[in-house]
Amino acid sequence: MSGARVLKKLVFPVLMSLYMAFLMTGLITWINTGLGEGFLGRWWTAFYIAWPIAALLVLLGAQRIRSLSEKIGKRL
């Protein structure tokens, strides 16, 4: 597989994990600590820990989840 093709396959999982980690860490940080002083710092800390983990999990599980969703879709 060419380098460009590999990069194209990585774009979706990287962007999806970025989107989910950004929104989820922001929301959970807000719920747990409020929007007071230091919110952005706490959010940033949560985000930079969560995003690599989310990206790895998406990369490892995407194919299995895609297959499962196709099987479920066929039964609907």
Buried (B, 14 or more C-beta within 10 A) or exposed (E): EEEEEEEEEEEEBBEBBBEBBBEBBBEEBEEEBEEEEEBEEBBEEBBEEBBEEBBEEBBEEBEEEEEEEEEEEEEE
